[in-house]
């Protein structure tokens, strides 16, 4: 896919367990020819977890994008009036962020970037990653599916046995989903079956 001439915002929120799957897709956007502007919520940018330190992730992201990460509401606001982006990708997009976008709350760099970008009627692509996707966050996903200029990376249940309400996007579909969103199209199918640990185990005896 050729994304030459496209400027993509890539916003990360605090689903730290998916960072390792998301970072290669930033590289793939660059390989496709896009210029990438990195954005992170304060939680994503400053929290050390068992998946890695905040500093290490920030350094990797800035090295890939060759740009400073936007981490404040003030620095995200000019995205709108400056028409800085052709598309804004939020990956991973947590249940908390889904709720804020669905309800117009702009208290992080990521949610301000979404609000600012949408004023230009340009596409926002969400890659959900939330343990309550089929419970508390379901209504917000539904609202956003019906919202203009909002698109989704195809997603599915990642661990239906142990986490029956959890949903995670197929992060490897970010680039083609972005291509579709730039044409104002939702990549299909939106709901996909994700391989889980259970698929690798023999059938249980009943």
Buried (B, 14 or more C-beta within 10 A) or exposed (E): BEBEEBBBBBBBBBBBBBBEBBBEBBEBBBEBEBBBBBBBBBBBBEBEEEBEEBEEBBEBBEEBBEBEBBBEBEBBBBBBEEBBBBBBBBBBBBBBBBBBBBEEBBEBBBBBBBBBBBEBEBBBBBBBBBBBBBBBBBEBBEBBEEEEBBBBBBBBBBBBEEBEBBBBBBBBBBBBBBBBBBEEEBBEEBEBEBEBEEEEEEEEEE
